[in-house]
Amino acid sequence: MEFAFASHFDKRKKADALVIPFWKGNVHPEPAADQTLQNPLLNVALKTGDFKGKEGEILYLYLDGQPEKRVILVGLGPQQKLTVETLRKCYGGVTKSCLGKRLKELNVVLPQSAHLSDELIAEGVCEGVLLPNYIFDRLKHQNPEEAEDGSLLQKITFIGLDKEVLEIAEEIFAVCDGVYYARDLINGNADEVTPQYLVQCARGLEKEYAKIKTTVFDKKHIEKEKMGLLLAVNRGSSLDPAFIIMEYRGNPKSKDHTVMVGKGITYDTGGLNLKPTGGMETMKCDMSGAAACFGALLAVCHLGLKVNFTIVVPSTENSIDANSFKPGDVYTSHAGKTVEMMNSDAEGRLILADALSYAVQKLNPTRLIDIATLTGAIEISLGSEASGLMSNDDKLAEALMQAGEKTYERLWRMPLYEEYKDKLKSDIADIKSWNGRSASSCVAATFLRYFVDDSIPWAHLDIAGTAYVTEAKKYLPKYATGVGVRLIVELLKGLSK
């Protein structure tokens, strides 16, 4: 993506469309910027009532004598109700309409408001334009001129405010590039995006960025580390597991260290507790937590944040085979705790448990976060509007909640009551893996808590309802959303200050 800035409306250059913002007025829409187009035909269009300036409303006009072939009017709603999220939604709608018309270059007039700072306005507009600027169609047959890149916006020229908007745009694009990276991993074929493919991605990022150090455990090393739960889940797969550690040292003089563990189940059949038709078709998304880790790390590298950040990705398929682990059997975890396997479709918590235990013992985290498409119950509870948050530390939970509000990757904190431990009592092992439907999201997090030292601030993010959507919404595309990338980067930006 290329960004440019025009200090004045009359100095703008040729583009495919000019985007002009309007407030919803009492009678007619009102300009949302001092610099705007003066054209009799525009005035006629505004007075017809066809465009009222309502939030998200879009009207295309075709006016002669302009540097652009089209003028796009975008409604922002009432000025007093303007928020950053309003801007994301409104300008996200503009981008979606442009993708449908295969427009590549936009001149964008930035709104001005007494209710939001110029910086926040620039952030909202840039995120709105960039987040939907994504298409995954590489698996479709198409003519070269109809290729994916030809459908995306390629250049944005901002008009208004000041030149600092370019710095904001570049920073937001750096984060969005991490989001795109995560989406590509999730949307790819499960036969392609395997544990070994994730290893290749990790090695590739290490070659590209000097501050990344990558360590990969193959199956023999995983056996040496006695990660019995990861190995159990892997038993049904023809592909070996992988355990990936990627360390970014942006502030080597500091001991502060954020560790993020991402669930890397590259395909989930449910194992012997086989998923039914309708429950398996989207299961290539079960590595969305791992994808968020990769995307966040890429964005951190782009931004050069002065933080120490490590991602840990335990990865395997959860397939079905004569060797698949059997519900009712007991396996020993990396932490030494024995686990009675109650349901082979509750596999995510198993591989996370070994990864969390390793992180606690070997990586010396200041704070520890895991992110996973863990339970269908969280989607029943929160839908696709928020991810679940469980934590043993109020300060970390609050920091994540604030980052979620800032990015609108919202979190809702769920309880970790001591009584939930009773649901995991086993007669034949130290702990059982699954308790049934009752409070299942919270009990799953309680299971993970057994593998975390409570002296370390820890948070669990359940993104099962937000990572993959079957209908496009707001400024998010259909299918992979890349949720978690912007959230974690926002958290780390706060820590870097």
C-alpha positions as CSV (number, residue, x, y, z in Angstrom):
1,M,0.0,0.0,0.0
2,E,1.3,3.5,-0.9
3,F,0.3,6.6,1.1
4,A,0.5,10.2,0.1
5,F,-0.6,13.6,1.5
6,A,-2.1,16.6,-0.2
7,S,-2.0,19.7,2.0
8,H,-4.9,21.3,0.2
9,F,-7.9,20.1,-1.7
10,D,-6.9,21.9,-4.9
11,K,-3.5,20.2,-4.9
12,R,-4.8,16.6,-5.1
13,K,-3.8,14.5,-8.0
14,K,-5.6,12.1,-10.3
15,A,-7.3,9.0,-8.6
16,D,-10.1,6.6,-9.2
17,A,-12.3,8.2,-6.6
18,L,-12.6,11.1,-4.2
19,V,-14.1,10.3,-0.8
20,I,-15.9,13.1,1.0
21,P,-17.3,12.8,4.5
22,F,-20.6,14.3,5.7
23,W,-22.4,14.6,9.0
24,K,-26.1,13.8,9.4
25,G,-27.8,17.2,9.6
26,N,-31.2,18.4,10.7
27,V,-32.4,18.9,7.1
28,H,-29.5,18.2,4.7
29,P,-26.2,16.5,5.3
30,E,-23.4,18.8,6.4
31,P,-19.8,18.7,5.3
32,A,-17.5,17.1,7.8
33,A,-14.4,18.9,6.6
34,D,-13.4,22.5,5.8
35,Q,-11.9,21.5,2.5
36,T,-14.5,20.0,0.2
37,L,-15.7,19.9,-3.3
38,Q,-17.6,22.9,-4.6
39,N,-19.8,21.7,-7.5
40,P,-23.4,22.6,-8.4
41,L,-24.2,18.9,-9.2
42,L,-23.0,17.9,-5.7
43,N,-25.3,20.5,-4.1
44,V,-28.2,19.1,-6.1
45,A,-27.4,15.6,-5.0
46,L,-27.3,16.7,-1.3
47,K,-30.7,18.4,-1.6
48,T,-32.6,15.5,-3.1
49,G,-32.6,13.6,0.1
50,D,-31.2,10.5,-1.5
51,F,-28.1,10.9,0.7
52,K,-28.8,12.0,4.3
53,G,-25.3,11.5,5.9
54,K,-26.5,8.6,8.1
55,E,-23.8,6.5,9.6
56,G,-22.3,4.2,7.0
57,E,-24.4,5.6,4.1
58,I,-22.6,5.7,0.8
59,L,-23.5,7.5,-2.5
60,Y,-21.5,7.4,-5.7
61,L,-21.5,10.5,-8.0
62,Y,-20.0,10.9,-11.4
63,L,-18.9,14.5,-12.0
64,D,-17.0,15.9,-15.0
65,G,-14.0,18.1,-14.7
66,Q,-12.5,16.5,-11.6
67,P,-9.1,14.7,-11.1
68,E,-11.2,11.6,-10.1
69,K,-13.8,9.7,-12.2
70,R,-16.0,9.2,-9.2
71,V,-17.0,11.1,-6.0
72,I,-18.0,8.9,-3.0
73,L,-20.0,10.6,-0.3
74,V,-19.8,8.8,3.0
75,G,-22.1,9.5,5.9
76,L,-20.6,9.6,9.4
77,G,-23.9,10.1,11.3
78,P,-24.4,12.8,14.0
79,Q,-21.1,14.6,14.8
80,Q,-21.7,14.4,18.5
81,K,-21.8,10.6,18.4
82,L,-18.6,10.2,16.4
83,T,-16.2,7.5,17.7
84,V,-13.1,5.8,16.3
85,E,-15.2,2.7,15.7
86,T,-17.7,4.8,13.8
87,L,-14.9,5.8,11.5
88,R,-13.7,2.2,11.1
89,K,-17.2,1.1,10.1
90,C,-17.9,4.0,7.7
91,Y,-14.6,3.9,5.9
92,G,-14.6,0.2,5.9
93,G,-17.8,0.4,4.0
94,V,-16.1,2.6,1.5
95,T,-13.2,0.1,0.9
96,K,-15.7,-2.8,0.5
97,S,-17.6,-0.8,-2.2
98,C,-14.3,0.0,-3.9
99,L,-13.2,-3.6,-4.0
100,G,-16.4,-4.5,-5.8
101,K,-15.7,-1.9,-8.4
102,R,-11.9,-2.8,-8.6
103,L,-10.8,0.8,-7.7
104,K,-7.1,1.1,-6.9
105,E,-6.4,4.7,-5.9
106,L,-8.4,7.0,-3.6
107,N,-8.2,10.6,-2.6
108,V,-9.6,10.7,0.9
109,V,-10.8,13.9,2.6
110,L,-10.3,13.5,6.4
111,P,-13.1,14.7,8.6
112,Q,-12.6,17.2,11.4
113,S,-14.5,17.1,14.7
114,A,-14.4,18.7,18.1
115,H,-15.3,15.3,19.6
116,L,-12.2,13.4,18.5
117,S,-8.5,14.4,18.2
118,D,-6.9,14.6,14.8
119,E,-4.8,11.6,15.7
120,L,-7.8,9.4,16.6
121,I,-9.6,10.5,13.4
122,A,-6.6,9.5,11.4
123,E,-6.4,6.1,13.2
124,G,-10.1,5.4,12.6
125,V,-10.1,6.3,9.0
126,C,-6.8,4.4,8.2
127,E,-8.0,1.3,10.0
128,G,-11.4,1.5,8.3
129,V,-9.7,1.7,4.9
130,L,-7.1,-1.0,5.5
131,L,-8.7,-3.8,7.5
132,P,-11.2,-4.8,4.8
133,N,-8.6,-4.3,2.0
134,Y,-8.1,-8.1,1.8
135,I,-9.2,-10.8,-0.6
136,F,-8.4,-14.5,-0.4
137,D,-9.1,-15.9,-3.8
138,R,-5.8,-17.5,-4.7
139,L,-7.4,-20.9,-5.0
140,K,-9.9,-19.7,-7.7
141,H,-9.2,-20.0,-11.4
142,Q,-9.1,-16.5,-12.9
143,N,-7.6,-14.4,-15.6
144,P,-4.3,-12.6,-14.8
145,E,-6.0,-9.2,-14.9
146,E,-8.5,-10.4,-12.4
147,A,-5.9,-11.6,-9.9
148,E,-6.2,-10.8,-6.2
149,D,-3.8,-7.9,-6.1
150,G,-5.6,-6.2,-9.0
151,S,-8.8,-6.0,-6.9
152,L,-7.2,-4.3,-3.8
153,L,-6.7,-0.6,-3.1
154,Q,-3.1,0.3,-3.8
155,K,-2.7,4.0,-3.1
156,I,-4.4,6.4,-0.6
157,T,-3.9,10.1,-0.7
158,F,-5.1,11.9,2.5
159,I,-6.4,15.4,2.2
160,G,-6.7,17.6,5.4
161,L,-5.3,17.6,8.9
162,D,-1.5,17.5,8.8
163,K,1.3,15.4,7.3
164,E,1.6,13.4,10.5
165,V,-1.3,11.3,9.2
166,L,1.2,9.5,6.9
167,E,3.1,8.3,9.9
168,I,-0.1,7.0,11.5
169,A,-1.1,5.3,8.2
170,E,2.3,3.6,7.9
171,E,2.1,2.3,11.5
172,I,-1.4,1.0,11.0
173,F,-0.5,-0.6,7.8
174,A,2.4,-2.4,9.6
175,V,-0.1,-3.8,12.0
176,C,-2.6,-4.7,9.3
177,D,0.1,-6.5,7.4
178,G,0.3,-8.8,10.5
179,V,-3.5,-9.2,10.3
180,Y,-3.3,-10.1,6.6
181,Y,-0.5,-12.7,7.4
182,A,-2.7,-14.3,10.1
183,R,-5.7,-14.4,7.8
184,D,-3.7,-16.1,5.0
185,L,-2.5,-18.8,7.4
186,I,-6.1,-19.5,8.6
187,N,-7.7,-19.4,5.2
188,G,-5.2,-21.7,3.5
189,N,-5.9,-25.3,2.9
190,A,-5.3,-27.5,5.9
191,D,-3.3,-29.9,3.7
192,E,-0.9,-27.0,3.0
193,V,-0.9,-25.2,6.3
194,T,0.5,-28.1,8.3
195,P,2.8,-28.0,11.4
196,Q,5.7,-28.3,9.0
197,Y,4.4,-25.3,7.0
198,L,4.3,-23.3,10.2
199,V,7.9,-24.2,10.8
200,Q,8.8,-22.9,7.3
201,C,7.0,-19.7,8.1
202,A,8.9,-19.3,11.4
203,R,12.2,-19.9,9.6
204,G,11.3,-17.4,6.9
205,L,10.5,-14.7,9.5
206,E,13.8,-15.4,11.3
207,K,15.7,-14.9,8.0
208,E,13.9,-11.7,7.3
209,Y,14.2,-10.1,10.8
210,A,17.5,-10.1,12.7
211,K,15.8,-9.6,16.1
212,I,14.0,-13.0,15.8
213,K,15.5,-16.2,17.1
214,T,13.6,-19.3,16.1
215,T,13.9,-22.7,17.9
216,V,11.9,-25.7,16.6
217,F,11.4,-29.0,18.5
218,D,10.8,-31.9,16.2
219,K,9.0,-35.1,17.4
220,K,12.1,-36.6,18.9
221,H,12.9,-33.4,20.9
222,I,9.2,-33.2,22.0
223,E,9.5,-36.7,23.3
224,K,12.7,-35.7,25.1
225,E,10.9,-32.8,26.7
226,K,8.2,-35.3,27.8
227,M,5.3,-33.3,26.3
228,G,3.0,-36.2,26.7
229,L,-0.3,-34.4,25.9
230,L,1.0,-32.9,22.7
231,L,2.2,-36.3,21.6
232,A,-1.1,-37.9,22.6
233,V,-3.1,-35.5,20.3
234,N,-0.6,-36.1,17.5
235,R,-1.0,-39.9,17.6
236,G,-3.8,-40.0,15.0
237,S,-1.9,-37.9,12.5
238,S,0.4,-39.0,9.7
239,L,2.3,-35.7,10.2
240,D,4.7,-35.1,13.0
241,P,4.0,-32.4,15.6
242,A,6.1,-29.3,15.9
243,F,6.9,-27.1,18.8
244,I,7.9,-23.6,17.7
245,I,9.5,-20.9,19.8
246,M,10.2,-17.4,18.3
247,E,12.0,-14.9,20.4
248,Y,12.0,-11.1,19.6
249,R,14.4,-9.0,21.6
250,G,13.5,-5.4,21.1
251,N,14.8,-4.3,24.5
252,P,17.6,-6.7,25.5
253,K,18.6,-4.6,28.5
254,S,15.2,-5.2,30.1
255,K,14.1,-8.3,31.9
256,D,10.4,-7.6,31.1
257,H,9.2,-10.4,28.9
258,T,5.8,-11.1,27.4
259,V,5.2,-14.7,26.3
260,M,2.3,-15.6,24.1
261,V,1.2,-19.2,23.4
262,G,-1.0,-19.9,20.4
263,K,-3.0,-23.1,19.7
264,G,-1.7,-24.6,16.5
265,I,-4.2,-27.4,15.7
266,T,-3.9,-27.2,11.9
267,Y,-7.0,-29.4,11.4
268,D,-9.4,-30.8,14.0
269,T,-11.5,-33.8,13.2
270,G,-12.3,-34.3,16.9
271,G,-10.3,-37.5,17.0
272,L,-12.3,-40.6,18.1
273,N,-15.0,-38.2,19.4
274,L,-15.5,-37.4,15.7
275,K,-17.1,-34.1,14.8
276,P,-20.4,-34.5,12.9
277,T,-21.1,-32.9,9.5
278,G,-21.5,-29.2,10.0
279,G,-18.9,-29.2,12.8
280,M,-15.8,-30.1,10.8
281,E,-15.8,-28.0,7.6
282,T,-14.3,-24.9,9.2
283,M,-11.8,-26.7,11.3
284,K,-8.8,-25.4,9.4
285,C,-9.4,-22.3,11.5
286,D,-8.4,-24.2,14.7
287,M,-4.9,-22.8,14.4
288,S,-6.2,-19.2,14.6
289,G,-4.4,-18.7,17.9
290,A,-1.1,-19.7,16.3
291,A,-1.8,-17.4,13.4
292,A,-2.4,-14.5,15.7
293,C,0.9,-15.2,17.3
294,F,2.7,-15.1,13.9
295,G,0.8,-12.0,12.9
296,A,1.5,-10.1,16.1
297,L,5.2,-11.0,15.9
298,L,5.4,-9.8,12.3
299,A,3.7,-6.5,13.3
300,V,6.0,-6.0,16.2
301,C,9.0,-6.5,13.9
302,H,7.6,-4.0,11.4
303,L,7.1,-1.4,14.2
304,G,10.4,-2.2,15.9
305,L,8.8,-2.1,19.3
306,K,11.2,-1.9,22.3
307,V,9.8,-5.0,24.0
308,N,10.8,-8.5,24.6
309,F,8.2,-10.8,23.1
310,T,8.2,-14.5,22.6
311,I,5.6,-16.7,20.8
312,V,5.2,-20.4,21.5
313,V,3.2,-22.5,19.0
314,P,2.5,-26.2,19.8
315,S,1.3,-27.6,16.5
316,T,-0.3,-30.8,15.3
317,E,-3.3,-32.1,13.5
318,N,-6.0,-33.8,15.6
319,S,-6.8,-36.6,13.2
320,I,-8.4,-40.0,13.5
321,D,-6.5,-43.3,13.1
322,A,-6.0,-46.7,14.8
323,N,-3.3,-45.0,16.9
324,S,-5.6,-42.1,18.1
325,F,-5.5,-41.6,21.8
326,K,-8.5,-43.1,23.5
327,P,-10.9,-41.3,25.8
328,G,-10.7,-42.8,29.3
329,D,-6.9,-43.4,29.1
330,V,-4.4,-41.4,31.2
331,Y,-1.4,-39.5,29.8
332,T,1.4,-37.6,31.6
333,S,1.9,-33.9,30.8
334,H,5.1,-31.9,30.5
335,A,4.4,-30.6,34.0
336,G,4.3,-34.2,35.3
337,K,0.6,-34.1,36.1
338,T,-1.4,-37.1,34.8
339,V,-4.5,-36.3,32.8
340,E,-7.5,-38.5,32.2
341,M,-8.6,-37.9,28.6
342,M,-12.4,-37.5,28.7
343,N,-13.0,-36.3,25.1
344,S,-10.6,-36.3,22.2
345,D,-12.3,-33.2,20.8
346,A,-11.1,-31.3,23.8
347,E,-7.6,-31.4,22.4
348,G,-6.6,-27.7,22.3
349,R,-6.3,-27.5,26.1
350,L,-4.0,-30.5,26.0
351,I,-1.3,-29.0,23.7
352,L,-1.6,-25.6,25.4
353,A,-1.0,-27.2,28.8
354,D,2.3,-28.6,27.7
355,A,3.3,-25.3,26.0
356,L,2.3,-23.2,29.1
357,S,4.2,-25.6,31.3
358,Y,7.3,-25.3,29.1
359,A,7.0,-21.5,29.0
360,V,6.7,-21.3,32.8
361,Q,9.8,-23.5,33.4
362,K,12.1,-22.4,30.6
363,L,11.2,-18.9,29.3
364,N,11.0,-16.7,32.4
365,P,7.9,-14.7,31.4
366,T,6.9,-11.5,33.2
367,R,3.4,-12.2,31.9
368,L,2.0,-15.1,30.0
369,I,-0.9,-15.1,27.5
370,D,-2.5,-17.9,25.6
371,I,-4.8,-17.5,22.7
372,A,-7.0,-20.3,21.2
373,T,-10.1,-21.2,19.5
374,L,-10.8,-23.3,22.5
375,T,-14.5,-23.8,23.2
376,G,-17.7,-23.6,21.2
377,A,-19.4,-22.5,24.4
378,I,-17.7,-19.1,24.2
379,E,-19.4,-18.4,20.9
380,I,-22.7,-19.4,22.5
381,S,-22.0,-17.0,25.3
382,L,-20.6,-14.0,23.4
383,G,-21.3,-14.6,19.7
384,S,-18.7,-13.0,17.4
385,E,-18.8,-9.7,19.2
386,A,-16.2,-10.4,21.8
387,S,-13.6,-13.0,22.9
388,G,-13.6,-14.6,26.3
389,L,-10.9,-13.5,28.8
390,M,-10.0,-15.5,31.9
391,S,-7.1,-14.4,34.1
392,N,-5.4,-14.9,37.4
393,D,-4.2,-11.2,37.5
394,D,-6.4,-8.1,37.6
395,K,-3.7,-5.8,36.2
396,L,-3.0,-7.9,33.2
397,A,-6.7,-8.5,32.6
398,E,-7.4,-4.7,32.8
399,A,-4.6,-4.0,30.4
400,L,-6.0,-6.5,27.9
401,M,-9.5,-5.1,28.3
402,Q,-8.3,-1.6,27.6
403,A,-6.4,-2.8,24.5
404,G,-9.6,-4.5,23.4
405,E,-11.6,-1.4,23.7
406,K,-9.0,0.6,21.9
407,T,-8.9,-1.8,18.9
408,Y,-12.5,-2.9,19.2
409,E,-11.2,-6.5,19.5
410,R,-13.3,-6.6,22.6
411,L,-12.9,-8.9,25.5
412,W,-15.4,-10.0,28.2
413,R,-13.9,-11.3,31.4
414,M,-15.2,-14.7,32.6
415,P,-14.8,-16.1,36.1
416,L,-12.2,-18.6,37.3
417,Y,-14.0,-19.8,40.5
418,E,-12.3,-22.3,42.7
419,E,-15.4,-24.5,42.5
420,Y,-14.6,-25.1,38.8
421,K,-11.7,-27.3,40.0
422,D,-14.2,-29.8,41.4
423,K,-15.4,-30.4,37.8
424,L,-12.0,-31.6,36.9
425,K,-11.4,-34.1,39.7
426,S,-10.5,-37.6,38.4
427,D,-10.7,-40.9,40.2
428,I,-7.7,-42.4,38.4
429,A,-5.5,-39.4,37.5
430,D,-4.4,-36.0,38.9
431,I,-6.9,-34.2,36.7
432,K,-9.4,-34.9,33.9
433,S,-9.4,-33.0,30.7
434,W,-13.1,-32.3,30.2
435,N,-16.3,-32.0,32.3
436,G,-19.1,-31.8,29.8
437,R,-21.1,-28.7,28.8
438,S,-21.6,-27.1,32.2
439,A,-19.5,-23.9,32.4
440,S,-17.3,-25.5,29.8
441,S,-15.4,-22.3,28.7
442,C,-14.5,-21.4,32.3
443,V,-13.6,-25.0,33.2
444,A,-11.4,-25.3,30.1
445,A,-9.5,-22.2,31.4
446,T,-9.4,-23.7,34.8
447,F,-7.7,-26.8,33.3
448,L,-5.1,-24.5,31.8
449,R,-4.5,-22.8,35.1
450,Y,-3.2,-26.0,36.6
451,F,-0.2,-25.7,34.3
452,V,0.6,-22.0,35.1
453,D,2.4,-20.8,38.2
454,D,0.0,-18.3,39.9
455,S,2.9,-16.1,40.7
456,I,3.1,-15.3,37.0
457,P,0.3,-13.0,35.6
458,W,-1.5,-15.2,33.1
459,A,-4.5,-14.6,30.8
460,H,-6.4,-16.9,28.5
461,L,-8.1,-15.6,25.4
462,D,-10.8,-17.8,23.9
463,I,-11.4,-16.6,20.3
464,A,-13.6,-19.4,19.1
465,G,-16.4,-17.0,18.3
466,T,-14.3,-14.2,16.8
467,A,-11.5,-15.8,14.8
468,Y,-13.6,-17.1,11.9
469,V,-17.0,-15.7,10.7
470,T,-19.2,-17.1,8.1
471,E,-20.6,-13.7,7.1
472,A,-18.6,-10.5,6.4
473,K,-19.3,-7.8,9.1
474,K,-18.4,-4.2,9.5
475,Y,-14.8,-3.9,8.3
476,L,-14.0,-7.6,8.6
477,P,-14.1,-10.0,5.7
478,K,-15.8,-13.3,5.6
479,Y,-13.9,-16.2,7.2
480,A,-10.6,-15.5,8.9
481,T,-10.6,-12.2,10.8
482,G,-7.0,-12.2,12.2
483,V,-8.4,-11.3,15.6
484,G,-5.8,-11.0,18.4
485,V,-3.1,-9.4,16.3
486,R,-4.2,-5.8,16.8
487,L,-5.1,-6.5,20.4
488,I,-1.8,-7.9,21.4
489,V,0.2,-5.3,19.5
490,E,-1.8,-2.6,21.3
491,L,-0.9,-4.2,24.6
492,L,2.8,-4.4,23.7
493,K,2.8,-0.8,22.5
494,G,1.6,0.2,25.9
495,L,4.4,-1.8,27.5
496,S,7.0,-0.3,25.2
497,K,6.2,3.1,26.7
